[in-house]
Structures are given as C-alpha cells and as structure tokens.
Amino acid sequence: VTIDPHASCMIMTTEILRSMLYRGSDVSREMAWVVFDEVHYMKDRDRGVVWEEVMILLPDSVRLVFLSATIPNAREFAEWICRIKHQACHVIYTDKRPVPLQHYLFPSGGDGVYMVVDEKSQFREDNFHRALAALQQAADSSNVDTKKAQKRKGKANLGDLDKIVRMCSDRGYLPVIVFSFSRKECEANAVALKKMDVTDDDEKKLIDEVFNNAIMTLGDEDRELPQVQSMLPLLRRGLGIHHGGLLPMLKEVVEILFQESLIKVLFSTETFAMGINMPAKTVVFTNTRKWDGLEYRMLSAGEYIQMSGRAGRRGKDDRGLTIIMFDEKVDPDIAKEMFLGQSSKIFSAFHLGYNMLINLLRLEGADPDYMIQRSFHQFQKDKSALEIQNQKQDLETQLANIEDIRSAVKDDTTYNFNVDETIADYYYIAKELEKKHEERRQIVIRPEHIAPFLNPGRLVRMKDGETEWGWGILVAASRKKIATEGPEVLEGDDQEPQWVLDVFLPCEPGSFDKQRPLPPAEGSKPEGQVLPMALSLVQRISKIRSNMPQGDPKAEDSRRALMKTLNQIKNHKSFKKGIPDLDPATEMNIKSEEMSSVMAAIGDLEKKQAENSFHGQENLSLYFDCFAKKVKLHGQVQELDKQINQSKFMVMNDDLRAMRRVLRRLEFIDKEGVVQLKGRMACELTSADEILMTEIVFQNVFENLEANHIIALCSCLVFDEKSEDPITNNLDLMKAFETCKGIARNVAEVMLENKIPIDVEEYVQKLKPQLMDVVLGWLEGKRFHEIMNQCNLYEGSVVRVIRRLEELIRELATAAKTIGNEELEKKLNEGRGRLKRGIIFAASLYL
C-alpha cells in the first residue's frame, strides 16, 4: 500500500491482500469489512484463483460484501460463502435494468438498422430475417469474391461505420462507444472518420485545456511522442480511442473527457466495459466474433451483456441502444442466444500454484488440503455429485420397474422357453446383425463400387445422423471440393474432392426456405426439394430407376412430377415387402474377400435369429423394446457410478502430490514438508514464475552480472506479448539468457518426470527475450521515444511490462534479503532506482 498505509479505508488489488494474509500483517488482523468489487472476475483463467484464496484465508470475523452485475448463479456462490465462512450471506439482486435496452442489426452494405430485440426483451424474428435478406442483397449486388471486392469490403465496413455514427449524431444518440476486438481496428476506425466533427468551439476550448493540463505532468521530450501528438486533433473533434496499447496517462485523459461528455464517439476494446463505469447512450459493435487466444468465436451472452450494458445512462436516457454491424450470415438461434442468453455462470478457476503451496506449508493451522477442500471448485464438484446421486436413484427406480420383463410387457401367455434368456439372446444377435449390415453398407458406398450406379433417377435411401430421410430420387452425382460453411451439413475432409449427390427428397413445408430442410412430419403435406447430400449418408441403393422429367429438376413443375413418381413407386403393389436393393455380389459385382466374409456372417446371424424361439412371436417387438430400454438404463447407471467415484476423491489430489514431489526434488521443501531456504525465497515472488526465478538465483546466474543486466534479463519472465523484434546482441546478456533457458528446461523435465502434464518446449518458450534491449536502454538513461524506436510494440504495452518488471525487482530484493544475499539486494535496489523514472512511472491523473 503506497499512499497512507494507516488509513481507515484502503483500496488495493486482491494480490496485495493475499500477500498480506499470508504474511499475517497487522492490517489483516484489524480489518472489519472487505468489499470485493466486480466479483465475477473470479472466473478469470489466470487471476481468478487469487480471489478465491483471499476469500478462504480471511478470518471468519471479517464481514464480506460482493458486488457484480453479471452472476446468474449468485445463490450457489452465497451457499459456498456460508459454508466456508460459517455466517449468513444475503443475496440482494434485481433483474431489472434501470434503463431499458433496444438492440439493432446493421447489415454490411445495407442502409438502415433493424430492431431485433425491443425494450421488453422480445426477439423480433421477422426483423431479423429482413436484416439477413438485406445482407444477402448487398452481397449479391457487389458480387463479393474478387480481390478488389475484398478490399472494397474493408472500405465498405468503414463506410458503414461512418453511416452509423452520422445517424447517431443526427438523431441525438451520442455519446456512442464503438467496440472493436483489436487495437489496430480501434485506431483505423477513428482515423477513418476524417470528416467527422461533433464538438462546438466552447467544447474544443475545454478539451484543449484538459489535454494540455494533463501533458504538463510529462517531460518536454515526452510531449513530442507521436502517440501524444496524434491524440489531440482526434479529441478536439469529439473522437477518442481507448485500448491497452495507449500510455496510461492518455487513457485517463480519454476517460475524464468521456465522463464530462466532451468525447462523443469513443473507439474502444472490450477492456473499457470491464472495470470502468462509463455509460453512453449508444453502443456499436463492429464485429460479433473475437479471438480469445485459442480461436475466433462468437461473443458469449455474458460478454455481450457486459458490453451492451454500457448503453443507457441512468437519469439521462429513457432507453439505451446497441447496434451490431454484421457481414456474414448468423444463425438465428445463435443470435438469439447472444441477445437473450444469461450472463455466464461463475465456474471456479481454482488451480494450485507453487507459491500458494509453499505459503500454505509455512502457515500454522493451514495446509494445501485445507485450501482445496474450501475452494469453490470443490464445492461445485460436491454439489454436482449430489445431483448425480439423485439422477442415479431415478434411473434405478426405472430399472426396478422393468426388472421383471413379463410384467413390464403385461404378457400372460405361457411359453415353453425361458423368456429372459431367449430375449437377451435375440437382442444381442440383432445388435450384431446391425453392426454387420453397417459394415456391408460401408463397403457398398465406396466410390469405386457405387459410382457406376449413381445414375439420375436411381432410388436411394438417405439418413443424416439421427434424421431419417427415407427414399428419394437421385438427380445428379458429382465430385466437388466442399467448402465447410453451408447450410446443409456435408461430412468430409475438404482437401480431396468429395462425392456430392443431389437427391430429390420430400421435405416439411417451409423448412427448405428457412435453410433448415427437415423430413415431413406425420400428417403434413410434404413438398419435394433437391438437397445436396454427402455420399456417406446413403443407407441403401435400389434396383429401381425412375424416369426423369425434362428441363431443370429444381423447377417447380419437375419437382411436382418427381413427387408423383416417388409416391407411385412407394405405393406400387409389386413392392409390398419394400423397395428392393441392388445385390452387392451379383448386381454390383463386388467380389472382395471382405464382402464375402461380411455376407457369410450376416447369413449365419440370420439363421441363428430364425432359430431363436422368440422369432415370429407376436409380442416380440414389445419384449425387444423393453429389453433394449433395460440395457440402455444399465449403461447410464454404470456411467453415473463412474462419475460418483471420481468425485469422492478430493479434486486435484494428484496435482497436489505431483507438485509436492517437484518441490522435494528441487529442494524447496524437505521430506517432512518443512520449507527450506529456496522455498522461503519462492514465497516472496508473485509477479513471475516463482520456481524458475528461484532456480535462476540459486544457480548463481546473477553472480557476475551488473545490476542493469540482471534487470534486463528478468524482463524475459514478465514480457508475454507476441513480438517479432530481434533478440539482443549484447554478449553477456545472450550468454545469461541461454543459461536461463537451460535451467527452464531442467525445471520442466523435473515436472514432467513427476507426472505433471507439461510441454517442455512450451515452458522454455515462455522466456521471451525481445524486450531485453529496450529495458537496458531505459536503464542506461535513454528517453522513452528512443526506446520505442527499438521495438514494434504499443507504448502502453512497454509501460505495462516495465511496471511489472519493477514489481518483480522489488519482490526479488525482498527475497534476496530473506535468504541473506545482501550483495544481490543492493544491486537490485540500485538498479530499481534507475528503472523507476519518467513517463513510465508518471503519477495517475486521478490521484
């Protein structure tokens, strides 16, 4: 705590509170209340666990308050707090937004917005389809696909944005926040609105004044930074940019101007929606997909709620607007899920860390098991185990009801054989037959066998997954390269051309037009349509070929004629027993060994089935269904048993054992679990990988390096962005860096040997040397613009890394003191003095 550590109200991050609790500082003994703001942050993959640790470690006498706008499972969270804190936890919630929201779609290249969700949260399906149609129309008219058109598409997107912002400005919908999912896009969007100016002269004066006062806190040369210089012209016109790559001071200026309604159009990444309460009248999304570090995916309902929630200012607006620009077809269900879905539940992100483990081993009255058993993760697991137990009881009751198969079928006929054994026998023969028929089908539909018979007019029976299409008429068969997007699901690898069959099939009326063709329901009047289908969906191929009508088979007349033909064939008196298949051996001429053995097996099984005493009995199907249900229920009960057994063990037990073995191997703790010198050092480190950092210190990598080099080397452990910048050409640093990589490899191999799932190469790659030169330059007294010329990163990123580095060096100095290495402590403190200067550590404008 830097400002007034003895104040009666303190504001800090959870990380600081955590280290206070582990150290048992005076403050942690005197606390009466702790308020956790934005507590849904608990589900964050990396930092969420710190929140849980703090909640578990706080003494029961401390009262807790949790605030959040997006926790649907608040009850569950409150139950957990009651369980670990032994005190009541009251849930106070409201589902009502103080300012209702309206959601609009803006199709790319279109010229207007379509309301898809009104202020009563009703989804307007009709408008949604209109917006899709407008998108289709715009795409058709510009005939996208050529390289030029794609360039145009980029420009069109910016043109669309211009249209939207102008519309908002004309209709009095400002201020507006425009969310993009990349920093570059934020800046490009802002620069693209060259002609936009939404402030009057008085506002321009005010903006100048605020901006100039803010940059007075910087040194002269820092005011000349390109990022600072390019900001004012935008701000004066009422446009702002806000993302993680900006200098912290510029972000704060933008926030202050936005709060004072001097910025009317703000281009921002989603971080602006996270911690800062700065609503606007309108929110615009330039995209509905984002890169989450693993894949491009649609926004989740939770993210959408968090960001669209910035629309509508309490006390100022009667409604908030969100406008979504989209340039590709979106499935109505997915869109509905995004607009009307619940914010995502909190699932615990609890995981064990070495720092946590060693700290717990040092604390009296606590051990790692204590922490795990009280974690939200364990609580959620126990709770789901109870639900599984109840499910299992339900299934067992159902099983008991059909245990006596005769009474379940309500059959009192006397049979001269054992009913239970005979039906079981019959069932397993039938299952085996099914398997062999499937093997036969797989051989028949190989292109080399079936291709000669794929003639127009041939009757084929289709089945897609669980969807049984029944018989249809083949219109055409061709080999195509399949694009993986498309309304009809075609299975297959996209490298090779695949066989695609156009099959005429009866469909549920209207389903084809909605791009979701379905087989006709019982009793409805089917309409025939030609659907593309993958070859692998052919179930049977018939001897019958029908006549094909003249002209385009997709035309309405042809489809009517085909429908009539198909019905005539299905109802023909010669096919009372069903439509005959092509015989694989005699007619299709498949003479392979494989086919002969499958056919022989089918013959044997059919003979066995005919010999079974149940064969031909009138109640066979009743018995068969009942026994099948019994088998299914047994399988489900066994599966649930497996899950219950797994949840009986404490979660993460294996991880815990493995991590303890690693700590013993590397001598951080001894056989009895007592923390050794290395462990005492690792306890102090939270800003970087504590095991690796400690190993580097104990293997004397820093021994002969000067302070600047030590600090530059440490930057490898805190820098985590992608960067193509060259590595340093300083020989001492290169040598030390190679040593660190070797140590990292050793540590990773020890972890692997002790059954910790880890990728050794990936672990070594976590050391990123690209900023060593930049840090060295800064330590040698270079100016900020000089070090920025050495790398291709955003200013904000460099500031963030160097601030994290300063924190790590502070921890390292404390740790060096703990283990009695005074020389290292002195070096680090002296280097830290040179690191902590200038614009990187400029004070916040808020303080």
N, C-alpha and C positions, 0 to 999 in steps of 0.2 A: 504494500500500500504506500503510494508515494506522497499523497497530499494529506496532511493531518491524520496520522495513524491513530490518534486518540479521540477521533470524532465520535458522536453518539450514533451516527448513521453512516455506514460505509458502502461504497459501490465497488464491486470487484468482479472478476471473472470467476467461473466455477473452479478453474485450475488453481487460482490463488487460494481460494477457500480450502480446496483439497489439501494443498501442501501445509496450510495452517493446521488442519485437523490431524494430519499425520505427525506434525512436529509438536502438537499439543501447545500451541501458542496461547498467551494469556487471553487474547481476543476470543478464541474459540471457547474458552471457559466462561466468558461473560455474556455471550450472545443470548438474546431473549427471543428474537424473531429473525427468520431468514425468508426473504421473498425471492422465489425463482421466477423470473420473467421469461416469457416465450418458452414454456417448459416442454413444448413439443420438439424442441431441439434435442431431446433425449434420444430420438431415433436416428440421430446423425451417426454415420458409419464409424467415423474416427473419434469424434469428441463426445458422443453421447454417453459413453461409459463413465466419463468423469462426473457427469451429473448424478448418475446412479451411486457412484462411490460416495459422493458428498452426502446424498440423502441417507445412505446407510450409516455413514460414520457420525453424523450429527447426533449429539446426546438426545435422549428421549425428552429432556426437559425443554428443549428448544421448540418453539411453535413455528409451523411452516405455512407459507402461502404460495400457491402455484397459480400462475396466470397463463392463459393461452386462448387463442381464438379458434384453434383447429384441433380439438381432441374429441373424436366421436366416442372413444371408449373411456371417458372420464370416470365412470363408475368403477371399472376394473382397476384403473390407476389408484383411485381412492381406497379400494379394498386392500391393495398392496401396501399403501401407506399405513393404513390401520394395522395391518399385520406386523409390519416391521417397527412401527413407532409406538404401538400399544396406546394409541389415543384416537379419538374420533376425528374423522376427516369429512367436512361438509362439502358437497358439490353444489355450487351455485352456477346455474347456466341459463342461457337464453338462446333460442334458435332464431330469434327474430333479428333481422338486420335493421339498424336504426334508419338506414337509407336504402330503399329497395333498388334492385339492380335490373337493368334490361340488357340482354345480350344480342348483338347483331353480327351477321356474317357479311364480309365484303369479298365477293368472288374476284379473283385476279382478272384484270382486264375488263371487269364489269363497270357499271357507272352508278351503282347505288348500294345501299345496305339493306339487309333483310332481317327483321327481328325474328330470332329463333327461340328465345326464351323471354316471356314477358315478366313484369314485376311481381306477378303472383307465382312465379316459378313454373309456369305451364310451358311445355315444349311444343313449338308450333311446327308440326311435321310438314304442313303444306308449304310454309315459307322456306323450310329447309330444302325441300325438293326444288323449289323455284330457284334458290341460290345455286344449287348443283347444276340446274339446267342452264343458268346464265353463265356459269363457269365453262360448261361444255360448249356453249355457243361461242364464247370468246375464244376458246381454244381452237374450235373448228375454223373460225374466220381468220385466225392468224396462222393456221396450219403449222403448229409447232413441230420442230424436229431438226430443221437445218441449223447449222452452227450460228448463222446470222440471227435466226429466230431466237436461239437461246440467249444470245447477247441482248436481243431486244427484250426478252423476258425479264432479264435482270433490270433493264431500264424501266420496263413496264411496272415492275414492283415498286420502284422509287416513284414513278408517276402516280401509281395508286395511292401511295403514302401521301404524296402532295395533295391529291384529291381529298383524302380523308381529313388531313389536318386543315385544309382550307374550309371544308364543310363544317368542321367543329368550330373554326374561328367565326364563320359567317353566322352560325346558329347559336353562338354563345355557349358552346360546350367546352370552353377552355377553363382551367388548365387541363392538359392531357399528358398522360405518361405513355410513351411508346416503348414497349418491352421487346428487346431482341435477345437472342441467345448467344451472341458473340460480341466481343468488344469492338472488333473491326466493323461489324454491321452497324453498331450504335453510331460510330463516328461517320461511316459512309452515309447513313440516313440523315444525320444532322447536316452534313456538308451539302447533301443533295438539295436541301430546301433553301437554295441560294436566295431566292427572291422573297422568301417569307419574312415578314416583319410584323410583329404583333404587339409592339410596345409604343407608347407615346413619348413625347420629349421629356416630361417630368420623370417618367419611369426610367428613361435612359440615364438621366442625371443621377437618380438614386443608385442604379446598377453600377455606374462608374464609381460612385462614392464608396459603395460597399466593397467592390472589387479592389480599388486602389488602397483602401484601408487595410484589406487583408494582405495584399502583397507587400505592404510596408514592413511586415514582420520578416520578410525574406532579405537575404543579402543582395547587393546590387546585381552581381552576375547571375544570380538565380532568377531574377525577374525577367532576364532575357531568354529563359528556356523556351524552346518552341511550344511546348505544351501550354505554358502560361500565356505566351503571346497570342496563340491561336484561339484562346478561350474567350477573350473579351468581345471580339466582333460578334461571336455567336450569342453571348449573353445579352449584349445590347439589343439584339433583335428579338429577345424573349425566348431564345432556344438554349437548352442546356444539355450536357452529357454527363452521365454518372455511371462509372464502372470501376472494377477493381484495379485497372491499369492507370488510373489517374493519381496524381500526387494527393496525399490525404488532405492537404490544405485546399486544393481545388474542389475536391468532393464536398468539403464542408461549406465552401462559398456557394456551391450549387445548391446544397441543402437549405442554407439560410435564405437565398434568393427565392427558392421554390416555396418555402414556408410563408414568405412575405408576398406571395403571388406576383413576383416580378418575372419569374420564368413561367412562360405559358405552355411551352412544349418541351417535355423532358425526354431525352432518349436514354434508356437505361437497360441494364441487365437485371436478372431476377433478384440480385442481392438487394436491390432497392426495396423490394417487397418484404424482405425478411425482417430486419431488426428495426427499421425506421418507420415511425408512424407519420407518413406524409401523404394524405389522400389527395386525389384530384377529382375533377368532375367526370373525366372520361379516361378509360384505359384502352390502349390499342395493342394488339398482339401482331407482330409482323410474321409470325410463324406458329404452327401448333406442334412442331417437332423440335426436340432438343437432343444434344449429345450429352449423355450422362457419364462419360468416362469409359463406358463399355459399348454403347450402341446408340444409334439415332432412334428415338422412340417418341410416341405421342405424349403430350403432357398428361400427368396423372390428375385425377379430380382434385387431390389435395393441393398440388402446385397451382392448379388453375384457380382454386378458391382463394389461396393465399394472395395471388397476384391480382385477380379481378376484384378482390376485396378492397383494393386501393381506390376503387371508383366510388364516388359519392361522399361528400363531406357533410358530416353531421352538423345540422343547424344552418347549412348554406344551400344545400341542394335538395330538391324534392325526390330526385332519383339519380342513380349513377348509371353510366353507360359503359359497356365493354364492346369493342369492335374487333373482330377477328378477321385478319386477311388470310385467305387460304388459296392455294394454287393447285391443289390436286383433289381428286375425289376423296371424300371422307365418308366412311361407313356411318349411316345414321345412328346405329347402336353405339358405336364408339364415341360419336359426338355427344349423344345423349348422356352417356356415362360421364363424359368430361364436364358437361354443363351442370348436370343434376346429381352427380355422384356425391358420396360423402367424402369429407376430407379423410386422408388415410389414417387408420388407427395407429396408435403408438405401439410398435413392437420393440422389445428391448434390443439394444445394440450392444449389450454387455459382452465383453470378452476380457480374458485375463491378459494383463501386461506384466512384464518383468518388474517394472518399477512398483506396481501395485503389490506384487507378490512379496518383494523384499521388504517393502514398508510394513506389510501386514505381519511378516515374520518378526519384525522388530517391535511392533506394538504389543503391549501387555493386554491379555484378555481378548485378543483377536487373532484369528488365523485365516488363511485363504478360504477354508471351508465355510467359515462364518460369513464371509462376504458373498460367496456363491449362493449359499442357502437363502440369504436375504435378498438376492438380486431379483429384479422384476422378471428377468428371463426365467429363473427357476419358478417363480410364482405363476407365470403364464403357462409354463410346462405342466405344473401340478394341476392347474385349473383345467387344462385341456385333457389331462389324464382322467379326471373325474368325468368329463363329458364322454370320453371314450368308454369308460366303465359303464355308463348308462346306456350308450349305444349297444354295447355288448349284451347287456341284460335284455334289451328289447329283442335283439336277434335270437337270443337263446330261448326266449318265450315263444317266438315264431317257430323255432325249430321243434320245441316240445309239442307244439300243436300238430305238426305233421310227422311226428316220430312214428306213430302207428299209421302206416301209409293207407291201410284199407279203410280205416275210419275217416281218414282225411279225404279219401276219394268218395266216401259214402257208398261203398260197394259191398253187397252181402252175398254175391254169387259164391258158390263153393268151387274151388279149383283143386285139381289133383296134383298141384306142384307148389313149392314154397314161393309165395308171391314176392317177398322181399328180395330173395337171391335172384330170382328169374328176371325181375325188372332191372335190377342192378346190372346183371349180365347184358341185358338188351341195351341198356343206356350206354354202357361203355363200348359195345360193338358199334352202335350208331355214331358215337363220337369219333371212333377210329375211322369209320367209313367217311365221315365228313372230311377228316384230315386227308384221306386218300383221294377223295373227289377233288379237293383243293389242289393236291399235287398234280392230278391229271390236268386240271384247268391251267395250271401254271405252264405245263408243257405245251398244251394246245395253243395258248396265246403267244408263244414265242413268235416274233415276226417271221422267222424262216418257215414256220409251219402254217401260220394263219394267213399270211399276206395273199397267197393266190386266191383265197376265198373271200377277201374283202371286196365283193362286187356290189355296186349300187343295187338296192332292192333286197339285199340279204337280211333276214330277220336275226337280230342279236338281242340277247337279254343283258341288261346293264344293272350294276349295283355300285353305288358310290359310298363306301364306308357303311353306315347303317341305313342309308337311303336306298330303298329297293325301287328301281325304276320299272322293272318288268320288261316285256318285249317291246322293241322299237325297230324301225326300218333304217338300214344303213344308207346314207345319201352319198357320202364320199369318204375316202380314207387317204390321208397324205402324211408325208413326213415333214415336220416343221420344227424350227428352233422355237422353243417355248419361252416367252417372257414370263417371269414369275409373278407379275401382277396381272390381274384379270379377274373378272367376276366369277368365272367358272373355275373351280379348283381342278387343276390338272396336276397329277403327280408326275414326278420325273425330274431327272437331272438336266440342268439347262445347257450343258456343254454339247451333248450329242443331239442331232435332230431326233425328235420323238415322233412316234406314230400318233396322229390325232384323227379320231373318227368323228364325222358329222353325222349324228344319229337323230332321226325324227322320233320324238317321244311325246306321249300325252302329258300335259302339264296342268297344274292347278290354275284356273283362270286368273289372269292379272299378275301371276308371280314372275313371269318372264319379263314383263315391262319394268318391274321393280328391280331387275337384275338379280333376282334370287329365285331361279326356277325351282319348283318343287313338284313331286309327283301328285296327281289329283287325289283329293280326299274322297272317302266313301260318299257316293251320292252326288258329287258335284259334276258338272258337265265339263269334261276335260277339253282343253284347246291344244292342238298339236303345234310343237315348235321344233326347230332344228338346233340341237345343242352340241357344242364341241365336247368330246369326252376322250380321256386317255385310254389307250389300248388296254391298260392293266385293269380297267373297270369292266371288261367284257366277262360275263359269267358263263354264258352258253352261246354257241353259234349254231344256227339251224340249217336244215337241208333246204328250207323253203326260200325262194326268191320271188318277190312280188314285182309287178310291172311298175315302172317309174313314170309319173306324169311328164308331159312335155314342159319345157320352159324352166324358170328358176324355181327350185324346190322350196325356197323360202317365201315365195309369193303366196298370197292368201288362198288362191284357187288350188294351187298344187297341194298346200297343206291340208285343205279340206278333203281333196281326193285321197291323199295318203292316209288320213284318219279313217276314211271309209274302208279303204283296202285293209288296214290293220285290224279293224273291228271284224271285217268279214273273215279274215284268216283265223282270228282268235276263236270266233264262234262257229267255225266250219265243222260239219258233222264228222268229217274224217279225223279230226283232232280232238276227239272226246277225251283221250288219255293225255292230251298235252301236245305241244308242238315238238316234232322230232328233231333231235340234234344230229349234226354231222358225226359219223362214226370215226374216231381218231385213226384206227388202224386201216379199215377197208376203204373209207372215202377220202380221208385226209392223207392217207399213206404215210403215217408216222411209224417208222419201223424200229425206233431206238430200243436198246436194252431197257433203259429207264422206263419207257412207256409200257413195255411188256410186263415188267415186274409190278408196276402200279396196277395194271389191269388185272394181273393174276391175283394180287392182294385184294382188289375190290371183289373179284369173283368169290374168293374164299370167305370174305366177311359177309357177302350177301347170302352165301349158303348157310353160314352159321346163324345169320339173323332169321332165315326162313325156318331153321330147325328149332329156334327158341320157342318154348311153349307159349309165350305171350303173342307170338306172331299171329296176326289175324283176329285176335280177341277184340270184342267191340269196345272195351274200356281202355284199350292200350294207350290211347293218346292222353287220357286223364292221368293214368299211372305215370306215364312218361314225363308229363309236365311237372307232376308233383315231385317225382324223384329228382328232376333237374333243379327244381327250386331248393330241395334239400341239400344238394351238392353245393349250390351257389352260397347258401347260408353258412354251411360248414366252412367254406373258403373265407367268407367275410369274418367269421368269428376268429379263425386262426390268425388272420391279418391283424385284427384288433388286439389279440393276445400278445402278438409280437410288439406292437406299439406300447402296450401297457408295461411289458417287461423292460423295454428301453427306458421308459420314463421313471421307473422305480429308482434307477441309478441317479445319483446327483449329476446334474448337467456338468459337462466339461471336466469330469473326473479324470479322463485320460489325458486331456491337455495339461491339467494341473500336475499329474505325475510326471509327464514328459518334461514340463518346464522345470520342475524341481530337479530332475536328473541333469538337465542342462546346467543349472546353477551350481550343482555339486561338481560336475565335470570341469567347469570353468573356474571353480573355487571361489564363487561368490558367497556360498554358504558351506558349512561343513556337514559331516554325516548326520549330526543331530539336528541340523536345520538352524544352527546358530549363524547369524550374519557375520561374515568376515570383512576384512578391510575393503576388498573390491566391492562388496555388497553395499558397504556404507557409502562408498562414492556413488554407486549407481542410484541410490535413494535420492540424491540431490538433483539428479538430471531428469527433466521432463520435456525439454524442448527438442530433443533429438533421441535417436536410438541409444538408450542408456547402456545396453550391453556392449555394443560396438564402441561407443565413446570411451567407456571404462577400459576396455581391452587396449584401445589405441594409447591411452595414457599409461597403462601398466606395462606396455611393451616398449616404453621409452621412445616413442616416435617423436615426441616434442623435445626430447633432451637437448639436442644440439641446434634446434631451430630458434630464430629470433622471434620476438613477440608478433610482429606483423605477419610472418609466415605461418605461425601457429593459427592465428585468427583466420587468415585466408584459407588455410587447409580445412578449418572447421566449417567453412561455408558449404563444403560438399555435403554435410549432413543435414543442412536446413533448406537447401535450394531444391524445389520439387517441381519446377515447371518444365515444359518442353523447350529445348533451345538447341539451335544448330550452331551456336557460337563455337569458335575454336578453343581448344584447351590451352592452358598457359604454356609459355616457352621458358619459364623460369626453371632452371635445372633442379635446384634444391626442392622446389615445390613438387615437380614431377616425380622426383625420387620418393618423397614422402607420400605422395598420393598413391604410387604403386604399392608401397608398403601397406598403406591403409586397405587397399583392395585385397591384398593377400590376407590381412587379418580378417576382413569381412568374409572372405571365402572360408577360412578356418572356422569362424563362428557358425556360419551357415551349415558347414559339414557336420559340426558337433550337433547342431539342432536336428539335422536330418538323421544322424545315427540314433538319436534319442526319440525317433518316431514323431517328430514334429513335421507336418506336411509343409515343406518349404521348397521353393525353386532356387537352387544355389545361385544360378546366373542372375536371376531377377533380383536377388538380395544384394549381390555385388553391384548391379546396375543402379541401385538406389543411391550410390555415391555419385553425385553429379558435379564434375569439376568446372563447369562452364563459367562460374562466377568468381573463380579464384583471382583472376587478373583484375576484375572490377573492384573487388574488395581490397586487394593490395594497393591499387591506385588510390582508393579513398583513404586508406591508412597512411599513404605517403603524402597526403595533403592535396591531392588533385581536386578540382572543382567538380560539381555534380554534372555539368554539361559535358565535361571531358570524359568522365567515366561512362556517361550514357552513350558517347560515340563509340565506346569499345564493345558494345553489345547490342543485340536486336530486340531487347525486351522493353516492355512498357515501364515508364518511370515508377508507377505505383508498385509494380512487382519488385523492382530493385529496392525500393524503400522498405517493402514488407520483409524481404529476405534479410536485409541488413539489420532491421529492428529485431527480427527473430534471432539473428546471429548474436546481437548484443545481449539478448536474454540468455542465450546458451553460454556465452562467455562469462556472464555474471554467475550462472549456476556452476560452471566449471571452476571458477575462482573459489567459490564457497566450498565446492567438493575438494579442491586441492588443499584447502585449509583443513578440512575434516580429516584428510589422510596424512596431514603433516608435511605436505610438499610445499614449503614456503616459497621456494625459488619460482615454481610454476605459478603460484598465486600472484607473486609480484609481477612476473612477466605479463600475465593476463590482465591484471588491473591497469597496468601501464598502457598496454595496447588498447584496452577498452576506452581509455581516456581519449585516444586519437580517433577511435571509431565513432564516438558519440558527439557529433558536431553537425552544424549546418542544417540544410533544408531537410535532411533525412530525419532529424530529431526535432524539427520545428514544433513548438507547442501547438496544441489544438486550439482552434478559434473559439471553441465552446467554453474553454476554461478561463 
